């Protein structure tokens, strides 16, 4: 059981890093190279971000549960397990704050799609970039803690 839990923790934390990076790369390419008007860009945000948060919450939660249940696994030291659990908990908190305090207000600024954005839009968008980078960095730290080879094995 603990070995399977460790696999889930490792897989899900690594998967979220890859998914989040791909999401950002695709999003940037769509905006910079897509030649979309403001209405289409706003609609893409409304379509993509709920899936982004759902995927992130699911993978981070599964990774946390896996790390929790991997308590008896000898491949994972207690220190690295606690680091992973703490970092994944922090990722969850950052994602919740991002969703409720940044994404929800931002998405409200895009209704109806294509309308002129208020001045505060840029401030919220900049905050979103840094908050998401923080979450991704914390998840990376958790993934390193979970995946780092044990010197005793």
Secondary structure, DSSP 8 states (H G I E B T S, - for coil): -HHHHHHHHHHHHHHHHHHHHHHHHHHHHHHHHS---HHHHHHHHHHHHHHHHHHHHHHHHHHHHHHHHTTT-TTS-HHHHHHHHHHHHHHHHHHHHHIIIIIHHHHHTTSSTT----THHHHHHHHHHHHHHHHHHHHHHHHHHHHS--TT-
